[in-house]
Amino acid sequence: MKKIVVIHTSLVSHTELNQLFADIIPEAKIFNIIDDSLLAEVSQNGHITPGIVSRMCKYFDNAQQLGADLIFTQCSSVGEAALIAAKTVSVPLLRIDEAMAEKAVSLGKRIGVVATVGSTVVPSCGLVREKADAAGRDVEIVPYLVDGALDVLMREGKEKHNDLVMDTVKKCAAECDVVVLAQGSMTVLLPRLEGMDRPVLTSPELGVRKAREVLFGN
């Protein structure tokens, strides 16, 4: 049985992600490493720190010792630390938002990236740029930040979070060809996104399907 180690920086999407893995890759065993200090530290500093990189390297080493066939990182904000940590192990890395970025650059030239954490904006836009360059596509990337919305989600619940974010999503959809929702936690918006006249992409399901492709080729 294939083993996937998922590294989380919060519990917000833990249940949803594990259900997606159960539905899409039932033949894989999922192990979870959760450290909510990572997101707090990157949010406080606005970028990854040596401490974040050090802890990520330890988690990647733990995953390798466990016999993982794939390491799957749940948080866009620590994506750069994951890339550094991946160089210390022989286990393949898949970031949750890679498949979403690949799809976004295939759908339009003006791509809006909506984030609810400031520290996610640069790495998420950078990933879209990386995928556009790899595909040979000339795109314009427009960031939209709904500052503080993730804190509202964790402390006050979905409804207030959704109200805060939807206005920005609609503005982005009016101005761009495709909307990228940078945080996996933003899947709570899915019921409100039906009928949008632009593609609105979220990362969890696309990411898990990409993990299946990496492991099994289908």
N, C-alpha and C positions, 0 to 999 in steps of 0.2 A: 504493500500500500504506500502511495506517495504521501510525503509529509510536507505540509506548508506551515511555516511559522509567520504569524501576522503580528507586526509591531504597531501598537496603538499608542496615541498620545492623549486619549480620553476615552470614556465609556460611551460617548454619545452615539457612535455607530457600531458598537461592539455586537449587539444582538442582531442588527440588520445584516452586517457583513457575514457573521457566522451562518445565518440562515441562507444567504446567497451562496456561500460555499457548499452548504448541505444540498441545496437545490441544483446547483450547476456542476459541482464536482463531488458527487456523493462518494466516489471511490477514493477520495483523499482524506487523510487525517489532519485536522486543524489544531494547531497549538497557538495560544495567544500570550504575548508579552505586553503588559500595559504599564506605562509610566506617564502619569499625567503631569509630572514635573517638567517634562520636555517642552510641552506646549506653553506652559506658564513661563518658562525661561526664555523661549524664543520670542514670545509676545512681549515680555518685559524689555528685552534688549533690541528687538526689531530685526534680529538676524541670529543665525546659529552661533554657538559659542564653543570654545574648546571643551567645556564640560559636557555639552550635548553630544559632540562628536565622540568623546571618550565613552559615554554611556552607550551610545549607539554601537560603537565597536564591540563593547562587551556583549550586547544583545545579539549581534551578528555572530560572535564567537559561540554564544550559547546555542544559537540555532544550528550552527554547523556541528557542534558536539551532539546535538539531539539527532542528527542525521537528516536534517531538512533537505528536501529537493528544491525548495523555492522559499525565498524570503519575500514577503509581501508587506510593504509599508503603507499604513493607513493615512498618514498625515502629510499634506503638501508642504507645510511649513518647515519640516525637517528633511525635505527631499535632498538637499545638498549634503547634509550630514550622512544620509543613507548612501549616497554615491561614494563618499569617502570610506565609510565602513565596509562597503561592498568590496573594496580593493583588498581588504584584509582577510577575506574568506574565499572559498572556491564555490560557494553556493550562489546560483543566479538570483538577482534582485529584480523585482517588479514593483514599481511605484504605482499606487492606486490610480493616479491620474494620467498615466502614459497613454492608455488606449483612448481616453477621452480627448487628449491633445491631438493624437493622430487623426481621429475622426473629425475634429474641428477644422483642421487645416484642409481636409478633403471637401468641406461643405461650403466654404466661402473665403473671401479675401479680407473682409473686415471682421475681426473676431473680438468680441467683448468678453472680458474675464471679470466675473463678479465674485468678490471675496468678502468674507465677514471678519477676517483677521488680517490686520495690516502686514504681518510678517509673511503672509501667503502670497501677496501680490507679486513681488519680484520673482520668486521661484516658479510660480504658476505661469506667469507671462514668459519667463525664460524657457520653460518646458515647451510651451506652444511654439516659441521661436525655434527651439532645437528641432522639433518635429517638422516644422515648415521648411527649415533649411535641408533636413534630411530628405524631404520629399521634393525638393527643388521648387517650392511654391513661394511666391511673393505675397506676403500677407501684412496687414496692419493690425496691431494688437492694441486694444483700448482697455485699460483697467478701470474698474468701478469698485469702490470700497464702501461697504455698509459697516462702518466702524462700530464695534461693540455688539453686533447682532449675535455672535456665537455665545458671548457671555449671557445675553438675554435668553437664548435657547436653553442653556444649562441651568439657569437660575429661575426663570419665570415661565418656561414652557414653550410649546410649539407655536401657539396662536400669535403671541406678541412678536416672536421672531419672524414668523411668516409675513405679518403685516409690515414689519420694518423692511424686509428684503424685497417683497414683491414690487414695490414702486420702482426700485432700482432695476430689477429684472425687466420690467416693462419698458423703462427708459432705454436700457441696453438693447432690447429687441427692436426698438424703433430706430436705433442708430446703427445697428450692426447686422451682418449676414447670419451670424450664429452666436449663441450665448453659451459661455462655459461657466458652470457653477463650480468655483474652485474648491470649496469644502465638501467633503463627502456627506457631512451632516445636513447639507442643503437639500438632500433627497426628501426631507419632510415637506418640501414645497410641491412635490409631484402632483398631488391632487389639484393644485391650483394652476398647473401649467398646461392643462389640456386646452386646446384651441388657440394656443399661441401661434402667431403667423411666422415665426422664425424658429429654427431648431434650437432647443434648450437642452444642453448635455449635462448629465451628472456622472460622477466617476465610479460609484461602487459596482453596479452591474457590469458596466463595460470593463472595469478592472478585473473582476472575477472571471469573466469570459476570456479575457486575455490570459489570465493565469492558466486556465484550462488549455488554451492553445499552446502556451509555453511548455506545459507538462506533457500533453498528449497529442499535440498537433491538430486538434479539431475543436 
